[in-house]
Amino acid sequence: MSKINIRSGNKADLPAVHQLVRELAIYEKEEASFTATLADYERDYEAQVFECLVAETEDKIVGMALYYLTYSTWKGRMLYLEDFVINEAWRKEGIGQRLFDALLVRAGELECRLVKWQVLDWNEPAIRFYEKNEAIIEKDWWNGKLFL
């Protein structure tokens, strides 16, 4: 295995981050729903709408965690993990765990009391990963959304 470096993402990493999200959309059989452009990512990164962590080898980014700060009226500061992706060829190398651990460190740095995310009910590998990390997988809350 090549040496993997976990670090904060920067604007130059956004094309690779965008591509990893496309890979996730394909995995979830929802590529047609993936409409955010690289220009959207660049604009929103510059506006500090989100941050990301990346996992890189010597020559390319192979994983990422994209997140943002939000607020729980019951708990206080919360980090929301929007997407967490490891390139398929690099899975089962321990990169996901290292990236997830770095995300938890970042949440601590931001003084968050809670980290939240969504996982599809059929994504058993992801559910097992989160449960291994002692996450609570809620099954009693329903998601709501409106497209604008």
N, C-alpha and C positions, 0 to 999 in steps of 0.2 A: 504494500500500500504506500502511495506517495504521502509525503508530509502534508497534513491539512492544517491550515491556519484559520482560526475563527476571529473575525474582526468586525467592527462597525462598517456598514456599507457607506458608499459615497456616490456622488452623481455619476461617476464613470462606471459604476457597477450596474446602473439601472438597465442597460440592455440585457445583461445576463439575468437579472432579477425578473424582468418582463418575460424573458424566454422560459424561465423556470415556472412562472405562473401559467404560461401557455401549456407547458407540459402537465401541470396539475389539472387544468381545464380539460385536456385530452383524456387524462386518466379518469376524470370524473364524468366523461362522455358529455361534456358541456362546452366544447370549444366554441360553438356558435354564440354562446352567451358571453364569451370573453371579448369585450369591446373596448376596454381601456387601452389607449395607445401609449406608446413610449413617450410621446409628447405630454400626455396626461401625467404619467409617472414623473417626468422631469419637472413639470410645473408644480405638482403637489409636493414633491420632495423639497424643492426650493422654498415652498411656502411652509415647510415643516409640518405638513399634514401627517406624515408618517416617518418612521425610521426603519432601518433594517440591519440585520446582522448577516454576514455572508461567511460561507465555508469555502475556502479556495485551496487549490493545489498550486503547484509552482506556475501553472499556465492558464488555469481557468477556474471560474466559480462553479461549484458543484452542489451548493445548497444555500438556502436562505430562509430567514424568518423575518417577515414584515409585520410591524406592529405599530400601535399608536397609544397614546395616553388618553384615557377616558375617565369617567367618574361613576362610582356606585353611590347612590344616596344612602345606602345602608352601611357600606364599608369604607368609603372614601376613595382615594386614588386607585385606579385600576389600569392595568396594561391589557390591551386587547390584541391578541395574536390573530392577525387577519389571515395570513398564509404562512405555511411551514412546509418547505419542499426540499427534498434531496433528489438530485438527478438519479434516475432509475439504475444506471450503471454503477453508482456509488453507494447504493443502499446496502445495509448489513455490514458496514465498515465502522460503525460506532459514531459516524459523523452527526447523525440526528440527535443522539444523546448529548454530544458536546455542544451542539448548537442550542438545544433546549436548555441545557445547564447555563449557557451564556445568557440566554433570554431571561432566566430567573435571576441571574446576577444583575442584569440591566434593570429589571423590575425593582430589585432592592435598591439600586442606586437612585431610582426615581421615587423611592419611598412609597411604592405601591403596596397595598394590602391584599391584592387579589390579581390573579392573571386569569383571563377568560378566553375562550375560543369556541368554535363549532367544529364538529366532526360528523361526517355523514354516517348514518346508522349502518350502512353496509360496508364501511371501510374498517374491517376487522383488524388489519395490521396496525392502523393508526390507533384504534381503540385500545388494543393490547399495549401499545407503546405508552399511551397516556395513563392507563391503569397501572402499568409497571412503575410509573412515576408518581403513584398515589393520587392521581387526579380523580375528582368526582365527575362522572359522566352523568349529567342530569337527563332524565327522560320524561320529566313532568312539565317542562316549559316549552311552549310552542313559539316558534319564530314568527315575527311579523315584519313585513316590509312593503314599501311603496316605491315603484320606479317613477322618477321624475323626468 
